[in-house]
Each structure stands twice: as structure tokens, then as C-alpha cells.
Amino acid sequence: MKQTIHLIAISGSLRAASCNTALLRAVQAVAPSQIKVTLFEQLAQVPPFNPDIDIETVPLLAQLRDQIVAADGVFIASPEYAHGVSGVMKNLLDWLVSTPAFVNKPVATLNASPRAHHAFAALKESLTMMSALWLETASITVSVIGETTTIEAILCNPRLCAELRKALAVFTELQLEVAV
Ligand SMILES: Cc1cc2nc3c(=O)[nH]c(=O)nc-3n(C[C@H](O)[C@H](O)[C@H](O)COP(=O)(O)O)c2cc1C
């Protein structure tokens, strides 16, 4: 098995106090030492998708594409707005559709709100269309809206941390399967 498993985490929220971003920071914090989670923090700098523009001319996106290609997997957590994925998240996916970024890439989607199911389903649909390997067992709905919206609060919740560790373990199991 590889010594270190590299995962990229992408939050679909630009809010400073985003619970989706907090959830992904918690994934980073509870990850065992052999899993390195890198959070993509430049979503606000991603330009509006335009198929006329070559992704190579947008260094931020070309770099993210390469990072995802090189990674062992991706975690995505996006808020639901008006029964859809956040526009900034979908915009990012649109940039990556015509690239190899998600082809055969193990991806887990985290849903921070049990009320929201449209965005979760839409994300799964888009990622599957992009040939990602959507990991059902790692794609979990947790409740971090309400009182558990900060990383500190999430990390103080043993049940939540256990669920995140379980989702992370799916990526370790995948690497073990690849190794045999
Ligand atoms: C304009 C707007 C539209 C929203 N639409 C929905 C919705 O359709 N369904 C839902 O469950 N939550 C909806 N919400 C609630 C957000 O998904 C929720 O506040 C979420 O926590 C935001 O994620 P963040 O904390 O990561 O920024 C909406 C919020 C806003 C501001």
C-alpha cells in the first residue's frame, strides 16, 4: 500500500463561517497520519466557466486539475442553494468536465444538512457523469447546521468525528484493494 494517501477537499461555500468548510477542516484534523488532506482554498478566485477559454491559461485551475489527477481521492462538501449545488461549486466542476481530473477518481460527497438532499443528488449525478468513482459508503449526511457549525464544535462531537473517520477509512480500504 502507498505510504501516504493524498486527498483533496473542496468546499462549495465561500462563507467565512461556512459549516461545509468547517466539516472539511474537521476531516483534515481527524485524518490518520497516513492520510494527508489538502483543502482547496481558492474557490473565490475561479473565473466564470467559459468553454472558449483554455484551462491552461488559468494557472489556478490547471494546477487544481493536476493536483486532483495526482491525488488518491477527493472530498466535496457543498451547501444547497435553491435546491441545487452552489453556483461556485458547479462552476468549478464545469471547468473540470473536459479534463481528466475526475476520471476514475474516488470521490466522497459530504452533506452537512439532513434537510438538503437536492444538492447531494445533483453532485453525485455530475460527478458520475464526469466518470468519477462516487463512493457511496464515504458519502455521508451529517448534521452540522445549528450548533455544530465550527471546526471546534465538530471536533468536540465524538459521534461526528467517528463518522468522518469512517468515511476516511473507505479511502484506505480502496488503497488496500489496489495493492492486492
Ligand atoms: C440563498 C440561499 C438559498 C438556500 N437554499 C436552500 C435550499 O434550497 N435547501 C436547503 O436545505 N438549504 C438552503 N439554504 C441553506 C444553506 O444550504 C445553509 O445555510 C448552509 O449551511 C450553507 O452552507 P455553508 O454554511 O457551508 O455556507 C439556502 C441558503 C441561502 C443563503
The ligand as a Gaussian input file, in Angstrom:
#p B3LYP/6-31G(d) Opt

LIG

0 1
 C      -29.934000      31.884000      -0.853000
 C      -29.983000      30.621000      -0.039000
 C      -30.708000      29.540000      -0.509000
 C      -30.775000      28.353000       0.224000
 N      -31.472000      27.303000      -0.277000
 C      -31.521000      26.137000       0.440000
 C      -32.228000      25.011000      -0.079000
 O      -32.776000      25.014000      -1.165000
 N      -32.241000      23.878000       0.688000
 C      -31.615000      23.802000       1.903000
 O      -31.653000      22.750000       2.544000
 N      -30.923000      24.861000       2.405000
 C      -30.872000      26.009000       1.707000
 N      -30.165000      27.087000       2.193000
 C      -29.443000      26.930000       3.462000
 C      -27.949000      26.647000       3.224000
 O      -27.761000      25.472000       2.477000
 C      -27.268000      26.516000       4.564000
 O      -27.296000      27.793000       5.181000
 C      -25.855000      26.028000       4.517000
 O      -25.424000      25.805000       5.813000
 C      -24.896000      26.984000       3.896000
 O      -23.633000      26.330000       3.847000
 P      -22.324000      26.983000       4.479000
 O      -22.542000      27.080000       5.964000
 O      -21.245000      25.978000       4.157000
 O      -22.099000      28.293000       3.829000
 C      -30.099000      28.264000       1.459000
 C      -29.356000      29.376000       1.931000
 C      -29.301000      30.539000       1.196000
 C      -28.487000      31.692000       1.708000

